Amino acid sequence: MAASMSLGLGLVTTMVHASPRNSPPSEDAAWPVSETLSDKQQTIPLIAAAMASGDMPRLNASLERGLDAGLTVSEAKEVLVQLYAYAGFPRSLNALGELLKVVETRQARGIADSLGSEPSKAIPTGEALIEIGTANQTMISGAPVRNAVTEFAPVINQFLQAHLFGDIFERDNLDWQSRELATVGALAAMPGVEAQLRSHMAASRRVGLTASQLRELVQLLEDGGNPDAARRAREALDQSLVPASQP
């Protein structure tokens, strides 16, 4: 098998330095670094885990907490839209319906949530979309994606590059750290995708999330009543922190 694998397929790749896509890419630019998650960031994996497991009462409570913490309606929508690529359209549509109910209920209570911003730039099409999607995939994966699975079914990588890393990750109304917090939270809630969870733990660190922040994410899942998700996330984080040369 070749050395690297897509984040949709699961093998951790070599680390590279990348800059946020909602600011001009530069090899010298650094991601914002913190040892703790912000109040808003803390809510994202909880929303994602509830969405991926189809737990509507927990999703409702997590969305309320997120909006109270300053998550905009646009950001909340974007989290749930992105996660269709990991948890499927039915989960995404149901979760968006739940968000709509939460927003309407809060409006009825006199709460004026910030709507936030829609994506500010046009998404390229055709070959330009493939090009930017491949560049985004390489930044997040840590190396160009070539492996036995993508050779066996090249179209899956084309879909990943054009749609997930192109159409979705080029939308600048949600930063990449938030996107990875959402992805890790969702994958942790789904048994059987441990390889992809390990890959996204590594990707989270590539986009500037620290080990301390990811340990905090694990504890949030535990405290939020998701012990199985917390266990999977803890194991994936521990494995992602082992140096590549170590057995």
TORKOL-4160 file (C-alpha; in steps of 0.2 Angstrom, whole numbers, padded with zeros to 4 digits, m for minus):
247
<pt num="1" X="0000" Y="0000" Z="0000"/>
<pt num="2" X="0006" Y="0017" Z="m0004"/>
<pt num="3" X="0012" Y="0029" Z="0010"/>
<pt num="4" X="m0003" Y="0040" Z="0012"/>
<pt num="5" X="m0022" Y="0038" Z="0013"/>
<pt num="6" X="m0036" Y="0050" Z="0012"/>
<pt num="7" X="m0045" Y="0056" Z="0027"/>
<pt num="8" X="m0060" Y="0048" Z="0021"/>
<pt num="9" X="m0051" Y="0031" Z="0021"/>
<pt num="10" X="m0040" Y="0032" Z="0036"/>
<pt num="11" X="m0021" Y="0030" Z="0036"/>
<pt num="12" X="m0012" Y="0044" Z="0045"/>
<pt num="13" X="0000" Y="0053" Z="0034"/>
<pt num="14" X="0016" Y="0064" Z="0036"/>
<pt num="15" X="0013" Y="0081" Z="0046"/>
<pt num="16" X="0015" Y="0097" Z="0036"/>
<pt num="17" X="0013" Y="0115" Z="0041"/>
<pt num="18" X="m0003" Y="0124" Z="0034"/>
<pt num="19" X="m0012" Y="0140" Z="0036"/>
<pt num="20" X="m0030" Y="0144" Z="0038"/>
<pt num="21" X="m0040" Y="0144" Z="0022"/>
<pt num="22" X="m0050" Y="0159" Z="0027"/>
<pt num="23" X="m0034" Y="0169" Z="0026"/>
<pt num="24" X="m0021" Y="0170" Z="0013"/>
<pt num="25" X="m0012" Y="0153" Z="0012"/>
<pt num="26" X="0007" Y="0155" Z="0017"/>
<pt num="27" X="0020" Y="0143" Z="0022"/>
<pt num="28" X="0026" Y="0155" Z="0035"/>
<pt num="29" X="0008" Y="0158" Z="0042"/>
<pt num="30" X="0003" Y="0149" Z="0058"/>
<pt num="31" X="m0013" Y="0143" Z="0064"/>
<pt num="32" X="m0020" Y="0151" Z="0080"/>
<pt num="33" X="m0014" Y="0140" Z="0095"/>
<pt num="34" X="m0022" Y="0138" Z="0112"/>
<pt num="35" X="m0021" Y="0125" Z="0125"/>
<pt num="36" X="m0040" Y="0126" Z="0129"/>
<pt num="37" X="m0055" Y="0126" Z="0118"/>
<pt num="38" X="m0066" Y="0142" Z="0118"/>
<pt num="39" X="m0084" Y="0141" Z="0124"/>
<pt num="40" X="m0090" Y="0140" Z="0107"/>
<pt num="41" X="m0078" Y="0127" Z="0101"/>
<pt num="42" X="m0083" Y="0116" Z="0116"/>
<pt num="43" X="m0100" Y="0114" Z="0109"/>
<pt num="44" X="m0095" Y="0109" Z="0091"/>
<pt num="45" X="m0090" Y="0091" Z="0095"/>
<pt num="46" X="m0105" Y="0088" Z="0106"/>
<pt num="47" X="m0117" Y="0094" Z="0092"/>
<pt num="48" X="m0108" Y="0083" Z="0080"/>
<pt num="49" X="m0109" Y="0068" Z="0091"/>
<pt num="50" X="m0127" Y="0070" Z="0094"/>
<pt num="51" X="m0130" Y="0073" Z="0076"/>
<pt num="52" X="m0120" Y="0057" Z="0070"/>
<pt num="53" X="m0129" Y="0046" Z="0083"/>
<pt num="54" X="m0147" Y="0053" Z="0079"/>
<pt num="55" X="m0150" Y="0058" Z="0097"/>
<pt num="56" X="m0162" Y="0072" Z="0094"/>
<pt num="57" X="m0164" Y="0077" Z="0113"/>
<pt num="58" X="m0146" Y="0078" Z="0115"/>
<pt num="59" X="m0144" Y="0087" Z="0099"/>
<pt num="60" X="m0157" Y="0100" Z="0104"/>
<pt num="61" X="m0148" Y="0103" Z="0121"/>
<pt num="62" X="m0131" Y="0104" Z="0112"/>
<pt num="63" X="m0137" Y="0117" Z="0099"/>
<pt num="64" X="m0145" Y="0127" Z="0113"/>
<pt num="65" X="m0128" Y="0127" Z="0122"/>
<pt num="66" X="m0119" Y="0131" Z="0106"/>
<pt num="67" X="m0130" Y="0146" Z="0102"/>
<pt num="68" X="m0129" Y="0152" Z="0120"/>
<pt num="69" X="m0110" Y="0151" Z="0118"/>
<pt num="70" X="m0109" Y="0162" Z="0103"/>
<pt num="71" X="m0111" Y="0150" Z="0089"/>
<pt num="72" X="m0120" Y="0159" Z="0074"/>
<pt num="73" X="m0134" Y="0151" Z="0065"/>
<pt num="74" X="m0124" Y="0150" Z="0050"/>
<pt num="75" X="m0110" Y="0141" Z="0059"/>
<pt num="76" X="m0122" Y="0129" Z="0066"/>
<pt num="77" X="m0130" Y="0125" Z="0049"/>
<pt num="78" X="m0113" Y="0123" Z="0041"/>
<pt num="79" X="m0107" Y="0110" Z="0054"/>
<pt num="80" X="m0123" Y="0100" Z="0051"/>
<pt num="81" X="m0121" Y="0102" Z="0032"/>
<pt num="82" X="m0103" Y="0097" Z="0032"/>
<pt num="83" X="m0107" Y="0081" Z="0042"/>
<pt num="84" X="m0118" Y="0074" Z="0029"/>
<pt num="85" X="m0101" Y="0068" Z="0021"/>
<pt num="86" X="m0098" Y="0058" Z="0036"/>
<pt num="87" X="m0114" Y="0053" Z="0044"/>
<pt num="88" X="m0126" Y="0054" Z="0028"/>
<pt num="89" X="m0139" Y="0065" Z="0021"/>
<pt num="90" X="m0153" Y="0058" Z="0032"/>
<pt num="91" X="m0144" Y="0062" Z="0048"/>
<pt num="92" X="m0139" Y="0079" Z="0041"/>
<pt num="93" X="m0157" Y="0083" Z="0036"/>
<pt num="94" X="m0165" Y="0078" Z="0052"/>
<pt num="95" X="m0152" Y="0088" Z="0062"/>
<pt num="96" X="m0155" Y="0104" Z="0051"/>
<pt num="97" X="m0173" Y="0102" Z="0055"/>
<pt num="98" X="m0169" Y="0101" Z="0073"/>
<pt num="99" X="m0159" Y="0117" Z="0072"/>
<pt num="100" X="m0173" Y="0126" Z="0063"/>
<pt num="101" X="m0185" Y="0121" Z="0078"/>
<pt num="102" X="m0172" Y="0127" Z="0091"/>
<pt num="103" X="m0170" Y="0144" Z="0082"/>
<pt num="104" X="m0188" Y="0146" Z="0080"/>
<pt num="105" X="m0191" Y="0142" Z="0099"/>
<pt num="106" X="m0178" Y="0154" Z="0104"/>
<pt num="107" X="m0185" Y="0167" Z="0093"/>
<pt num="108" X="m0202" Y="0164" Z="0102"/>
<pt num="109" X="m0193" Y="0166" Z="0119"/>
<pt num="110" X="m0186" Y="0183" Z="0113"/>
<pt num="111" X="m0168" Y="0177" Z="0110"/>
<pt num="112" X="m0160" Y="0185" Z="0094"/>
<pt num="113" X="m0146" Y="0174" Z="0089"/>
<pt num="114" X="m0133" Y="0180" Z="0078"/>
<pt num="115" X="m0136" Y="0174" Z="0060"/>
<pt num="116" X="m0118" Y="0175" Z="0055"/>
<pt num="117" X="m0111" Y="0176" Z="0038"/>
<pt num="118" X="m0114" Y="0166" Z="0022"/>
<pt num="119" X="m0098" Y="0160" Z="0012"/>
<pt num="120" X="m0090" Y="0176" Z="0005"/>
<pt num="121" X="m0081" Y="0169" Z="m0010"/>
<pt num="122" X="m0087" Y="0160" Z="m0026"/>
<pt num="123" X="m0082" Y="0141" Z="m0026"/>
<pt num="124" X="m0072" Y="0137" Z="m0042"/>
<pt num="125" X="m0079" Y="0124" Z="m0054"/>
<pt num="126" X="m0072" Y="0111" Z="m0066"/>
<pt num="127" X="m0053" Y="0109" Z="m0066"/>
<pt num="128" X="m0050" Y="0123" Z="m0054"/>
<pt num="129" X="m0061" Y="0115" Z="m0041"/>
<pt num="130" X="m0051" Y="0099" Z="m0043"/>
<pt num="131" X="m0035" Y="0109" Z="m0041"/>
<pt num="132" X="m0040" Y="0118" Z="m0025"/>
<pt num="133" X="m0049" Y="0103" Z="m0018"/>
<pt num="134" X="m0033" Y="0093" Z="m0020"/>
<pt num="135" X="m0022" Y="0106" Z="m0012"/>
<pt num="136" X="m0034" Y="0107" Z="0003"/>
<pt num="137" X="m0034" Y="0088" Z="0004"/>
<pt num="138" X="m0015" Y="0088" Z="0004"/>
<pt num="139" X="m0014" Y="0101" Z="0017"/>
<pt num="140" X="m0026" Y="0092" Z="0029"/>
<pt num="141" X="m0019" Y="0074" Z="0025"/>
<pt num="142" X="m0001" Y="0079" Z="0027"/>
<pt num="143" X="0004" Y="0072" Z="0010"/>
<pt num="144" X="m0003" Y="0069" Z="m0007"/>
<pt num="145" X="m0016" Y="0055" Z="m0006"/>
<pt num="146" X="m0011" Y="0039" Z="m0016"/>
<pt num="147" X="m0015" Y="0022" Z="m0010"/>
<pt num="148" X="m0022" Y="0005" Z="m0015"/>
<pt num="149" X="m0040" Y="0010" Z="m0012"/>
<pt num="150" X="m0039" Y="0026" Z="m0022"/>
<pt num="151" X="m0030" Y="0016" Z="m0036"/>
<pt num="152" X="m0044" Y="0002" Z="m0035"/>
<pt num="153" X="m0058" Y="0015" Z="m0036"/>
<pt num="154" X="m0051" Y="0032" Z="m0042"/>
<pt num="155" X="m0068" Y="0040" Z="m0042"/>
<pt num="156" X="m0069" Y="0040" Z="m0023"/>
<pt num="157" X="m0054" Y="0051" Z="m0022"/>
<pt num="158" X="m0061" Y="0062" Z="m0036"/>
<pt num="159" X="m0077" Y="0065" Z="m0026"/>
<pt num="160" X="m0066" Y="0068" Z="m0010"/>
<pt num="161" X="m0056" Y="0081" Z="m0019"/>
<pt num="162" X="m0070" Y="0090" Z="m0029"/>
<pt num="163" X="m0084" Y="0090" Z="m0016"/>
<pt num="164" X="m0078" Y="0087" Z="0002"/>
<pt num="165" X="m0061" Y="0096" Z="0001"/>
<pt num="166" X="m0067" Y="0108" Z="m0014"/>
<pt num="167" X="m0085" Y="0113" Z="m0012"/>
<pt num="168" X="m0086" Y="0111" Z="0006"/>
<pt num="169" X="m0069" Y="0115" Z="0013"/>
<pt num="170" X="m0068" Y="0131" Z="0002"/>
<pt num="171" X="m0084" Y="0138" Z="0011"/>
<pt num="172" X="m0076" Y="0151" Z="0022"/>
<pt num="173" X="m0091" Y="0153" Z="0035"/>
<pt num="174" X="m0083" Y="0140" Z="0046"/>
<pt num="175" X="m0064" Y="0138" Z="0049"/>
<pt num="176" X="m0055" Y="0122" Z="0048"/>
<pt num="177" X="m0052" Y="0120" Z="0066"/>
<pt num="178" X="m0071" Y="0120" Z="0069"/>
<pt num="179" X="m0073" Y="0108" Z="0054"/>
<pt num="180" X="m0061" Y="0096" Z="0062"/>
<pt num="181" X="m0069" Y="0097" Z="0079"/>
<pt num="182" X="m0085" Y="0093" Z="0071"/>
<pt num="183" X="m0078" Y="0078" Z="0061"/>
<pt num="184" X="m0069" Y="0071" Z="0076"/>
<pt num="185" X="m0085" Y="0072" Z="0087"/>
<pt num="186" X="m0096" Y="0064" Z="0073"/>
<pt num="187" X="m0083" Y="0050" Z="0070"/>
<pt num="188" X="m0081" Y="0046" Z="0088"/>
<pt num="189" X="m0099" Y="0043" Z="0090"/>
<pt num="190" X="m0099" Y="0031" Z="0076"/>
<pt num="191" X="m0092" Y="0013" Z="0079"/>
<pt num="192" X="m0082" Y="0005" Z="0065"/>
<pt num="193" X="m0074" Y="0021" Z="0059"/>
<pt num="194" X="m0059" Y="0021" Z="0071"/>
<pt num="195" X="m0046" Y="0022" Z="0056"/>
<pt num="196" X="m0054" Y="0038" Z="0050"/>
<pt num="197" X="m0055" Y="0044" Z="0068"/>
<pt num="198" X="m0037" Y="0042" Z="0070"/>
<pt num="199" X="m0033" Y="0051" Z="0054"/>
<pt num="200" X="m0044" Y="0066" Z="0059"/>
<pt num="201" X="m0036" Y="0067" Z="0076"/>
<pt num="202" X="m0019" Y="0069" Z="0066"/>
<pt num="203" X="m0028" Y="0081" Z="0054"/>
<pt num="204" X="m0034" Y="0091" Z="0069"/>
<pt num="205" X="m0016" Y="0094" Z="0075"/>
<pt num="206" X="m0011" Y="0099" Z="0057"/>
<pt num="207" X="m0024" Y="0113" Z="0057"/>
<pt num="208" X="m0018" Y="0120" Z="0074"/>
<pt num="209" X="m0028" Y="0111" Z="0087"/>
<pt num="210" X="m0016" Y="0105" Z="0102"/>
<pt num="211" X="m0016" Y="0089" Z="0111"/>
<pt num="212" X="m0023" Y="0098" Z="0126"/>
<pt num="213" X="m0038" Y="0104" Z="0117"/>
<pt num="214" X="m0041" Y="0087" Z="0110"/>
<pt num="215" X="m0040" Y="0079" Z="0127"/>
<pt num="216" X="m0053" Y="0092" Z="0132"/>
<pt num="217" X="m0064" Y="0086" Z="0118"/>
<pt num="218" X="m0062" Y="0068" Z="0125"/>
<pt num="219" X="m0068" Y="0074" Z="0142"/>
<pt num="220" X="m0082" Y="0084" Z="0135"/>
<pt num="221" X="m0089" Y="0069" Z="0126"/>
<pt num="222" X="m0087" Y="0059" Z="0143"/>
<pt num="223" X="m0095" Y="0073" Z="0153"/>
<pt num="224" X="m0109" Y="0074" Z="0140"/>
<pt num="225" X="m0114" Y="0056" Z="0142"/>
<pt num="226" X="m0105" Y="0048" Z="0128"/>
<pt num="227" X="m0093" Y="0036" Z="0136"/>
<pt num="228" X="m0091" Y="0025" Z="0121"/>
<pt num="229" X="m0087" Y="0040" Z="0110"/>
<pt num="230" X="m0075" Y="0047" Z="0123"/>
<pt num="231" X="m0066" Y="0030" Z="0124"/>
<pt num="232" X="m0064" Y="0029" Z="0105"/>
<pt num="233" X="m0058" Y="0047" Z="0104"/>
<pt num="234" X="m0046" Y="0044" Z="0118"/>
<pt num="235" X="m0039" Y="0029" Z="0110"/>
<pt num="236" X="m0038" Y="0038" Z="0093"/>
<pt num="237" X="m0029" Y="0053" Z="0101"/>
<pt num="238" X="m0016" Y="0042" Z="0110"/>
<pt num="239" X="m0012" Y="0033" Z="0094"/>
<pt num="240" X="m0011" Y="0049" Z="0084"/>
<pt num="241" X="0002" Y="0055" Z="0097"/>
<pt num="242" X="0014" Y="0040" Z="0095"/>
<pt num="243" X="0029" Y="0045" Z="0084"/>
<pt num="244" X="0028" Y="0037" Z="0067"/>
<pt num="245" X="0045" Y="0028" Z="0070"/>
<pt num="246" X="0038" Y="0019" Z="0086"/>
<pt num="247" X="0029" Y="0002" Z="0084"/>
